[in-house]
Amino acid sequence: MSDDRCTQEVLTVAELATILGVSGQTIYRLAAAGEIPKIKLGRAIRFHRSDVLNALRERSTAPATPLENQPDVDPWAQSAASRRKRRRA
């Protein structure tokens, strides 16, 4: 192992949960699913802070299309038309 790897900040489940603002259960679930990299030390799980943050950055979705580029659509228009049809029937 390189010196850089050994000096990285290693976090517990509770510490990582606090940093990310989620529960410990969420951390366990993400680690079990392989969505965040983990280090197993016997029965304990630890995390390299930079590895987890990089993995989460890679998972992040691309930004949605800006609102100014979307067509003007009234979300209630279709449901209003549907109500009028049902009234006529």
Residue pairs with C-beta under 8 A, 6 or more apart in sequence:
5 48
8 48
8 49
8 50
8 51
9 48
9 49
9 50
10 39
10 46
10 47
10 48
10 49
11 19
11 46
11 47
11 48
11 49
11 52
12 44
12 46
12 47
13 24
13 27
13 28
13 45
13 47
14 24
16 27
16 47
16 49
16 52
17 23
17 24
17 26
17 27
19 49
20 26
20 27
20 56
27 36
27 47
28 45
30 36
31 38
31 45
31 47
35 55
35 59
36 47
36 51
36 52
36 55
36 56
37 47
37 48
37 51
37 52
37 55
38 45
38 46
38 47
39 45
39 46
39 47
39 48
